[in-house]
């Protein structure tokens, strides 16, 4: 059965632990992509992704089910990434009080090895992040707004203070530049 995010939260809070696993599976790639954007490092992004889901789990009772879950989750993830950037180090389990450590360890699903598809997605995200780093800041911003923030071209135009056709043109030029970078540097896909 395909539950909504709100239903999965309610089921988890009612004691159905696998419901949280379903939320994690649903948003893992998106949260990881956000973390990779901020950290520019796959290992740090993986750590921050896990930390973000720990924060979500810790604050799940505060979630207002009248609101959409995805923006709430993404706000937590983004804030966590920004906090990390300020500190330049992720929060470690040893820094948490023992009660919080116990709660987290008891609530988190058993770590399972990443499946091939997840590893491939993570590798693609790493390659794209490296290539995006070679774009100029204007191109980076347009692509970030379009694909990470899921902005429409109208919203991008408003954010940049430009006409919508200008935003579309900037987006197209950014995609062309990104494609050229990816084609010129096949070594990006090698670790």
N, C-alpha and C positions, 0 to 999 in steps of 0.2 A: 504494500500500500504506500502511496506517495503522500506523505504528510507535509503540511505547510511548516514553515519555520516556527511559527507560534505554537502549532500543535506539538512539534518536537520538544520545544522548551517546556510546555505544560506537562508533557509525558515524562520528561526527565525529572522535573520538579516533583512529580507524583511518584517517583521511584523507578522509572524505566530507564536504567543506565545506558542501554544501547542507543537511546534517542540522541544523546549528546554525541556519540560516535557518528551518527548520521549527519548531524550538523557540521561536525569537523570535516567529514568526507565531502560535504556539499561546498564548503567554503575554503578548503585547504589550499587549492591552487591560487585563488584570488588573494588570500591573506599572504601567501608566500610571495606572490608577484609584487605586492605592495612593499613587503619587507626587503625584497631584492632591489627594488627601486631605490629605497633609502640607504641600504647598506653597501650596495655594489659588490657584495660578497656572498656566495652561496652558503657557506658555512654559518655566517652570522645571520643570514636570512632564515635558515632552518631553525636556529636557536630562537630567534625573535618570533617566528611563527608559533613555535611551541609555547613560548612565554605568553604570547597574546591569547592563545586558547586557554591557558591556565587562568589568565585574568578574566576572560569571559566566564569561565566556570566559577570562579570565585565570586563574581558579581551577578550571576545569572538571576538570582532572586530579585535583584533591583530592576531587571528588564521589564519595561512596560509593554505588555503584549498588545496594547492598542496601537503601538507604533510598529513600523517595519523592523524586522530583525537585522537585515543586511546593513543598513546605515549605522545602526547601533554597534554592530560588530566591527565595521570598518572604522568607526570613530575610535574604538578601543585600540585597534591594530595601529592606526596612524599615530595616535597619541603615544603608544608604546614605542613605536619606531622613533618618533621625535625625541622622546625622553632618552632613548638609547643614544641617539646622535649627540645629545647634550652631554651625556656621561661618557660616551664612547665605550660602554661596556654593558653587556646584558645582565639582568638580575639573575643571580645564581640561587639555587635552592638553599644553600647554606646561609644566605642572607635573610631568609624568611624565618619567622618564629616557628618553633616546633609544632604548634597546633595547626598552623597553615600548611606546613610541610606534610603533616599526616593527612589533612583533608585533601590535599592535592594528590598525594600518592594513592589514597584510597579511591578517589573519584576518576582518575585518568584511566583510560583503557590501556590494556597491555600494549606496549610498543610492538608493532609488527613490522617486519621488513617492508620497505617501500616496494610496490609492484613495478614492473618494467615500465608501464605507462606513466606512472608518477615520476619515475626517474627520468624518463624521456622528456616529460613536461618541464621538470626542474632544469634539465640541461638546456632545453630550448630557451627557457627564461633567462638563464645565465648568458647564453650566446647573444640574445637580444639586448640584454642590459649592457654588455660590453660594447656592442655596436651602437646602441643609443648614446653611450658616453662620448662617442665621436661626433655626434651631431651638434650643431650649434644650439645654444640655450633656447632660442625661439622655436626651433624644430622639436626639441625635447618637450617643451611645454605643450605644444599643440598635440603631440602624440600622447603625452601623459594625460591631458584632459580628455582626449577622445577615448583612450583604451583603458586607462586606470580609473578615471573618475566617471567614465561612461557618459560624458557630456555630449549633447547634440551639437550640431554645427552652430545652431543659434546660440546655445549657451557658451560655446567656445568664443564666438564673435563678441558676445557681451563681456566675457571675462577679459578678452584682449582689447576691448574698445574698438572693434573693427566691424566692417560689413560682413555679412554671412558669406558672400562669395569670396571675400578676401581670406576668411578663415578656411574655407574649402580649398582654396588654392594653396595656402600655407600647408594644410594637411597633406595635399597631394605631393607637393614638393618635398615634404619631410619623408613621406613614404618612399619616394624615388631615391632620395639621398640614403635612406636606411638600406634599401635594396642594393644600391651600389656598394655600400660598405660591406654588406654581407657577402656579395659576390666576389669582391676583391680580396676578402680575408677568410679563406676556407679554414685557416688555422684557428679561427675563433671557436670552431666546434670541437677542437681537441683540447683536452685538459692538460 
